Amino acid sequence: MTAELVRGQNHTLPQTRLEIRVSAGSPVVAGATLGDENGTVRGVEWIAHPGAHRLPGLEVSRQAAAGHRLAVDLEALPDEVHRVTVLLALPTGAGGPTRFGATAAPFVAVTGLDGTEIATFTLTGLDAESAVSALELYRRQGAWKVRAVGQGYAAGLAEMLADQGLAGAAELAASIQEAVARSLARSVAPPPPRTPEGDRVRHASGPSDAHPPTAPQPQPQPTAHPPTVHQPTAPQSATHPPTAPQPQPTAHPSTAPQPAAPAHPPTGTDPGTQTAPAAPTAAGPINYAHPRRQHAAPPPPPPAAPSAEPGQAPQPVAGDATGWSMDERLYNQIWGMFEDLARSAAAYRSAVDFAESRMGQELDRSLSDPRNRIGGTGDRAREEARAKRDELIARAREVLDRDLAQLAAEAAVVEPALPAAYAGWDNPVWHAHRIPMELPMALRIGDLHLPERTDLRIPLLVRLPLERGIWVDSGRTASEAAALMDTDRLRRLAMETAVLHAARLLAVYPPGEFSVHVIDPAGSAAGSLAPLVDAGVLAGPPAAGPGGVASVLAHLTRRVDLVQMAVRAGAADALPPDLDTGEQLLVVNDFPHGFDDRAVTQLRYLADEGPSVGVHLLMVADREDASAYGPVLDPLWRSLLRITPVADNHLADPWVGHAWTYEPPATPPGSRVLEQVLAAVTAARRAAGR
């Protein structure tokens, strides 16, 4: 029976290995503090937060999210710890609400590892508070209990930490918010909007199939042994049948950081697609909103192929996800594969951590007994502890290998079925590519993989139109591989990467509805830009010198200003007839060379305001070159999705925050696919009279 607590009420905990699930109406920072018998936090080393997410017996998420799962092992806490307090705070500078009264009341549930709820607490009555002590786990007469607290703090995280007796609370609060900001800057886009049935609908045959195919409930990734550290922050998609006979958790609404439910146009047009804005008419304002779909459920995916044998996982099928079109199904399937791989790796790593932690505890207990220090008793205890650890790790690896094999088989059938916008440059689909008449849902900008299996690559897709600018880091500090490269070669490679992105964007937009502008102040990228220049697909010659920089920035800034005013006033027909209302991409090389203070201000304005009205930024720059501006440009870098021209493990997923290795796009050696695609763009423009 679940205990529904009210503020001040307590409840006995029947077990010591727990999950604390947090669901909020907007992204929040989740953390926890350890307290002694007096409730005092003895130092920063007793606080788990995004910048230091793991303590003995405790792990929290590394980023802000609308849903969290905190892992707690009360037996693994230090002996002097008598209290664990769960803290929630609103992130600063994230553009979200600044007080809990402006969002839905947070919900906190204490559950077992099987998902069974032990106690729940809804934090009602909050108003001006931006931080809150949600609940506490405390030890009383040898037993652990949970108490609903709900104490809010209008002065935020610093006041809350100071209230627990922490010295230097303000400095730590600032560092926590900084860690959250860094996490948001390095994270890839959140998963796609979910339908009421969930994006990933799987059909598994055999008696082990315990996942209802359309249940949008959070599913924990099973492991060989329940791990002590497990921090998923979104529902587990049901790619594979359960790998261990663990009961499934009950779900509570909003346990995951999900975007708003999608919307779909009532007509039979391709969902999630949006052509570039048409010429202004008197019918209404230009619609630069990103595509959304209705709450109506899309058609179910095609039935999966039968398993080779009863009880085995089904044969993978391309498009095995919900969606109104094949492109949308493939898009949702790729995101599901991304999430599945993230959670499988998290479960394996958690199991390994648990095995190592338990071995250490058993060795400590054995060696603390003086009788075990003489003779072979101590040696036998060490051997037994290591054997148990090895067994647990082997069982976890077996589960992981099974999951990885299933995902690899799925990737093998999905990759050949991808449309050009989702496909790599080595995919034959590009050789027969025709410029589309409608905008696809997303664009592939590279691949991601984890060290558990480096040959299993997940396409990195970003939604179209772009919601965020892109920064190709040309600095030698970008990665270890970059540090070993010659500076000129690295910058050339970075610009060639940007050219591939620009060419792909031109190839997937309808003819004439996407324009590319280039700023190359010193003309150093002439060789890399040659394919775009020779094909005649640029809006004008690459701008050089301070005059060229000022001219392009003034032109695009004017366009953003005019369209914003027209949209706000509902007067699209008042736009100048010479204004190009199509999507625009500005490629900037060697920033900040050639930029004065005014030009820097304009660039920041375009990065902030441009995406909402169809002006996007693709920068090729070394951040160290802009160090003279100091922290004033930090918001600019954080607003952009950073990628690298060489492989680097700097991107984080939006679920558990793994460091993923990003592989930039590249054409096959000796291939002329880039020239062929740009020639197709030119031919399509001529045919359309653009």
N, C-alpha and C positions, 0 to 999 in steps of 0.2 A: 504494500500500500504506500503510495507516494504521499509524503507530508507536504502540504501547501502552507508554507510559513508566512507569517506576517512580521513586521518589524519588531525585533526583540525576542522572538520565539526561537527555541532551540529544538534539536532533534538528535537522537543518538545515531551514530554512524555504525552500521553493521559490518563494515569492512574497512580496510586501510588503504587499498589501492583504488583510486577514484579518478573520475573525470569531472571537471567543472565546465559546464557548457554555458556560454554567454550568447545571448541574442539581443541585438539592439536595432533601433530604427535607422541608424547611420553608423559609419565606421567609428569605432572607439579603440582606445589603447587599453589593453588588459595587462595587468601585472599582479604581483603578489609579494607580500612582505612576511618575514619570519619574526616572531616575537618571543621573548623569553617569558619566564613565569610572571613578570610584571607587565607583559605586553609591549616591552620596549624593543625597538629595532636597534641592534647594537652597531650597525654600520652598513655601508652600501653593499657589502658582500652578503647581506641578508635580504637583498631585494632582487627579485626576478622581474625583468622588464625587457622591452625590445632590444635594448643595447647589450644586455647580459641575460639571455632568455633561459638559462639553465642553472639550477642549483641542485645539490643533492636531494633527491626525492621530489623535485618540483621543476616543471617546465612550462613556459608560457609562449605565446606567439611572438614572432619577430616583427610584426607590422600591424598597423591599424586595420580593422575589418569590422563588418557588421555582425560577424559570428566568430566565436573562439571556442577552442577546447583546451583547457588547461589540464595537464597531467599531474597527479599528486600521488606519491607513495609515502604515507605517513610513517611507515616503519623505517624508511631510508633517511628521514630527517635527522639532523644532529640531536643528541640527547638533550641539549639545553634549550631546544625549541619547544615551546608549549602552545604556540598560536600561529596560524597561517591566515592572513587577511587578504582577500581578493579585492583588487582595486580596479576601477574603471575611470577613464579620463577621456575627454574629447581632444582630438589632435588639434594643435594650433596651426594656423596658416594653411589649412587644407581646403578652405572654401566651404566647409560644412557648418553645421550649427555650432554656436559658441556656448550654449547652455542646454542642459538636459530637458528643460521645459519645452524646448522647441522641437523635440523629437519624441518618438514613441518610447514608452517606459521600458527600460532594459529588463530582460528576463534572465534569471540565473537558475541553473539546475545542477544539482550534485547527483552524479550517476555512477553506477558500477562500470567496469570495463566492458560489460555486455550491453551497455546502453540503458539498463533498467534505472529509472529515476528513483532516487532515495528521498530527495527533498527539493522543492522549488521555491522561488521567491521572485515576485515581480516588484521592481523598485518604483512604486508610485509616489506621487507627491513631490517630485523634484521640480524645481523651477529655474532659479538663476545659477544653480550649481553646475560647474564644469568638470568636477571630479567627485567620485563617491566611493566610500568603502562599502562594497556590496554585501559580503558575508565573511564570516570567519570560521575556521575550523580550530577547535581548541581542545586541550587535554585536561580532563577532570577526573581525578581518582583512578588513573590508569586507563580510562576510556576516552575515546575521541567523540566529540559532538560538533554539530554545525549550528551556528546562530545567524539569523537574518539581521543585518545591521542597517544598511540603507542610510548611512550618515553622509550627507552631501557637503561640499565645500565650494563656496562661490569664488574663492581666490584660486581654485584649481589644484593641480597636482602638488605644487610646492607647499601649500597650506596643509594638505592631507598628510604628506610625508612628515612635515614638522610636527603635526599633531601626534604622530607615533614616536616622537622623541628622536628623530634623525637629525644629526648635525649636518649642515650643508644641504638642506632640503632644496633650496632654490636652485643651486648649481646642478644637483642631480636631476631635478625636474626639467631644467633646460636641456640637459644632455639626453634625457629620454625623448623629448620632443624632437631633438635634432636627429636621433637615431630613427625615429618614425619618418621624418622627412626624407632621410637618405633611403630608407626602405621603399617609400613611395616613388622616389626618383629612379630607382633601379628595377622596379617591378614591371613586368610586361603587363599589357592591358588585362583587365579582369575578364573572366570567362563570358561567353555570349549570354544574352538574355535567355532565361529558361521558360519553356512553356509549362502549363499546369501539369503536363505529364512528365516533364523533365526532358533534357536534351538528349539523354542517352537511354534508349530503350533497347534492352538486350534480351535475347531469347536463348536460354541455356537449357539443354536437355539433360535428362538423367535425374536420379533421386536427389542429387546435391543441389539442385536449383532452388534456392530458398528466396531469391529476390523476386518480388512481384514485378513484372516487366515494366509497369508504368508508375510505380510508386515513387514519388519525389521525396523520399525520406532519406535522411543522412545515414550512410552506411560506413561503419568503421572498417578499415583495412585489416583483415585478420592476419595474425602472425603465428609463428610456431609457438610462441609463448607470449602472454600479454606483456607488452613493454611498459616500462616506467615512464618513458618519455615519448609522448605522442601528441603532436600539436596540429592536427588538421583543422582548418578554419572554414571548410565548406563541405557540403554533402559529398559523400563518395558515390561516384557513378558506378553503375552495376555492369562493368564490362565482363567480368568473369564470375563463374559460380563460386560460392563460398569455398575457401580453401581450408577452413577448420570448422568443426562443429560447434560454432558459437552462436547463441541466440542473437537475433537482430535487435537493434535498439528501437524503442519507441521514439517517435519524432515529435518534436514540439515546433510549432510554427516559427519560421524565421530563424532557423538555427544556422543559416549560412549567409555569407555576404553576397546576396544575389541582387543584381540590378532589377529595375522595374520589369514587370512581365511584358513580354513583347507584344507588339501589335502588328496586324497584317492587313493590307488593304483589302476591301471586300471583293475587288475584282480578282481575276485569275492571273494577275501579273506576278512576276518573280518577286518574292519577298526579299526584304533586306536590300533590294537594289534601288538605286536612285540615280537617274540620269542627271547630268550636270544641269544647273539652272538654265532654263530657257530664256530667250530674250524677254525683257520686261513687257508686260501687257497691262491693260487696265483692269484685268480680271482680279487682281489682288497682289499682295506683296510676294516677293521672291521667297521661296521656301528653302532655307539653307539648313533646316533641321536634319539631324542624322536619321536614317530610316529606322522606323519602329514598326512592330507588328501588333495586331489586336490580341486580346486575351483568348480568342477562340483557339482551340487546339488544332495544330496542323494535322494532316493525314499521318497515320502511323507509318513506320518504316516498313520496307518489304520484309516478309518472313525470312528468317535466317536459314541457311542451308542446314540440313540435318547433320548431326554429329556422325563421325565415322563409326563410333561404337557407343552403346548406351553408357551414360555416366561421364562421357568426355565432353569437353567444351565444344560448342558448335564451330563449324568452319566459318571463318570471317567472311563478311560480305561488304563490299564497298557501298557506302550510303546507308549503313546500318545505324541510323539515328532518325529522330523526327525532323520534319521540315516540309515546306511547301514545294520545294524543288530539289533536284538532285544536288545542285550547288549548295543549298542550305543544309541538306543532310550530310554532305561531305564536310562542310564547315563545322557542324556540330560534332561529327564523328572525330575530327582531328582534335578539337578541344577536349573531347572525352578521353582520347588517347593520352593527351598531355596530362590531364588530371589523374588518370589511372597510373601512369608511370610515376608521377610525383608521389602519389600515396603509397604505391608498392615500395618505392625506395624508402619513404619515410617509415613505413612499418618495419622494413628490414633493418634500417639503421637503429630504430628504437629497440628492436629485439636484441641487436648486438650490444647496445648500451646497457640494456637490462642484464644481459648475461655477464658482462664485465663487472657491472655494479654488484650483482649478487655474489660473484666469485670473490670480489674484494671484501664484502661483508663476511662471508663464510671464513675467509682466511683470517680476518681480524678477530673474529670470535674464537677461532681455533688457537691462534697464537697468544690470545690474552689469557689462556689457561696455562699456568706454569707446567702442568703435568704433560702438556703436549710438546714442550720444548726439549724433552729428553727422549731418546730412542727414536723409533720410526713412526710414532703416532703423528707427529707434525708433518712428516713427509707424506704419509698416507692421506692426511686431510688436504694437503695441497694438491695431491694428484686427483683426489675425488672432486675437489672444487673445479680444477681445470677440466676434468672430464665432463662435468655437468655444463660448464660454459661451452665447451666445444660441441656438445650435443645440441644445446639450444641454438647455437649459431648455425649448425648444419641444418637443423629443421627449418630455421628461418630462411636460409639460403635456398633450400629446396622449394619453399613456397615462392620466393622471389624468382627463381629460375623458371618456374611454371608460368608465373604471370608475364615475365619477359618474353618467353617463347610465344605465348598467345598474342602479345602486343606486336612482336616481330612478324608473326603470320598475318596479323591485321594490316600492318604497314605495307607488307608485300602486295596486298591486293588493293589497298587504297591509293598508293602512289601512282600506279598506271592509270587510274580512273580519274585523276584530278583534272579540272579545267586549267587553262593556261594561267589564270591569275593565281592559282594555288600551287602550280607545278614548278619544279626546278628547271633551270635552263637546260638541263640534259634530257628533259622529258620530250619525247617525239611530238607531243601535242603542239609544241611551238612551231614545228616545221609546216603545219597545216593551219596555223593560227590566222583567223580573220578578225579584224577590228570589230568589237561587238557594238550593238545598237543600244545596249543597256549596261549600266554600271554593275559589276559583280559585288558580292557582299564584302569581300576581303581581298587582301593582297599578301602574297608570301614575301617576306623580307629576309629569310634565312632559315636555318635549322637549329634545333636545340637537342642536346643529349646530356646524359648523366654518366658518371664514371662507372656505374654498375654494369652498363653495357653501351659502349661508345658507338657501336655500329647501328644502334636503334635511334634513328633520327626522327624528331617530331617537327613538322613544318611550323614555323613561327608566322602566324597570320595576324594582320592588323585590319581593323574594320575600315571600310571606305564609305564616305569620304574620311580622310585622315582626321582623327580627333586630337592628334598630338604631333608636334614636329619631330624630326629625326636628326640626331647628331652622330655623324661618322667621326669617331675620335681618331685623329691622325697623330696623336702624341706618342712618344716612345714609352711613356709611363702607362699606356693603356693596358698592356699585358706583358707577360714575360717574353712571349714571342716577338712582340713589337720592340722590346728593349734591345733585342739582338739584331734588329734590322737597321739598315742605313736610313737616315732621316728622309732623304729625298725619295728613296724607293718606297718608304712607308706612306709618305704623303701622296705619291703617285697612285699607290694601291688604294688609298682611301678615296681619292677622287674617282678612280675607275669603279669602285663600289657604288659611289653616289650616281654615276652615270647609268649603271645597271638598274638602280632603283628608279631613276627618272624615265628610262626607256620602258620599263615594265609598266609604270603608271600611264605613260602615253599609249601603250599597247592595249590596255584594258578599258580605257575611257572611250566613249563614242567619239566619232570623228569631230574634231574642232571644239570639243567641250573640255579640253584640258590644255593649258599653256605652260611652258617652262621658261623661266627667266634665269639667267646665270650672272652672278657677280664674281669676277675673277680679277681682282684689283691689279695684280702684277702680271697677268697673262701667263702665270706659271702652269696652268692646267690645260694649255692649248692641245697637247697631245692626247690627254685623257678625254677631252671634250670633242675630239675630232669626229667620232661617230655621230654625235648629235648635230654638229655643225654641218657636216657633209650631207646628212640626210635632209637638212633644212627643216627640222622639227622644232627649233627654238623660236620663241616669240621675237627675238632680235639677237644681234651679235652679243657675245659675252661682254658685259660692262667692265671696263678697265679704268683705273685711275680714280681719284676722288670724285671727279665730275660724273663719271659713269655710275659709281656707287650711289651718289646723291640722286641722280636721275631715276634709277630703278626704284630706289626706296621711296622717293616722293610719289612715283606713279602708283605703286602698290598701296602705300599709306592712304592716298586719295581714294583709291577704290574701296578700301575697307571702310573709310569714313562715310562715303556716299551710300554704300549698300547698307551699313548699319543704320544710318538715318532713314533710309527708305523703308527698311524692314520695321523699324520702331514706329514710323508714322503711317505705315500701311499705304505708301505712295510709290510703289514700284514703277508706275508709269512716269514718274518725275525724274527718273535717272537719265543722265545724258545719253543720247543715242550712240555715242562712240565708246561707251563703257562696255568692256568685255565682262559679261556676267558668268562666264564659265569658270571652272576651278583653275586656280593658279598655283604653281609651285616655284618657289624661289630657292635656287641652289647657290649657296655662298661658300666660296673657297678661301682658305687662309684667313679667316676672321681672327683678330680684328685689323689686319693689315688693310690700309686704305679707308678705315672708319674713323671719323672724328666723333666727338661726344654726341652731336645731333644724330649722326647716322646710327650710333649704338642705341640711342633712345628709340629711334624709329624701328630698329630691328627687334628690340624687346617688345614694342607695341605690336608688331606683326606676329610675333610668337604668341602673345597673349590673346589678341583679339582676332587675328586672322582666321584660324580654323573655323570659327562659328559662321563666317561669311565666305568661305571658300578660298582662302589664301593660306597656303601651307609652306612650311620652312624645312629645308634640308641643308644642314650645315656640315661642312668639312673643316674641322678646326682642332687645334691643340689647345686645351684649356690653359696650359702654362703660358701660352703666348698672350693670353688676356689677363695674366696675373696682376698687371699694373693697375687694373680697374678695381682690384680688391674684391670684397664680398658683394659689391653692388650687382655683379653679374650672376651670383649664385642662383637667384630665381630663374634666370634664363636657362642655365644648364639643367636645372631640375625639371623644368617644364618640357624638356625634350627627351625622347627615348634614345638612350645612348647605345650605339652599336659600334663594332670595331671592324677594321678591314682584315684582321687576322683572328683566328679562333681565340676566344677568351671566355672565362667562366664568371661573368659579371652580372648576368640577368637573374632575377628571382621570379619564381612562379607566384601566382596570387593565392595559393592554398596553404602551403607549408613553408614557403620561402627558401627552397633549395637554391643553391648556386648552380645555374645551368650553363653549360658551355655553348656559346653562340658561334655558329659557323656562318660566315657571310656568303652571299650568293656568288657564284662564279660560273662563267661559261666553260664548256669543255675545251681543252687545249686544241687549237687549230680550227675550232668551229666558227662559222660565220653566222650563227643564229642571231646575234645582235644586229648585224647589218640587214639580215632578212626581215626581222621584226620591224626595224625602223623604216625600211622600204615599204612595208605593208602600211605603216602609219601614214607615210607620205601619199601613197596611192589612195588610201581611204579618204584623206583630206581633199585630194583633187576631185575624187568622184562626188564628194559632198559639196564641192564648191567653196571650201573653207580656206 
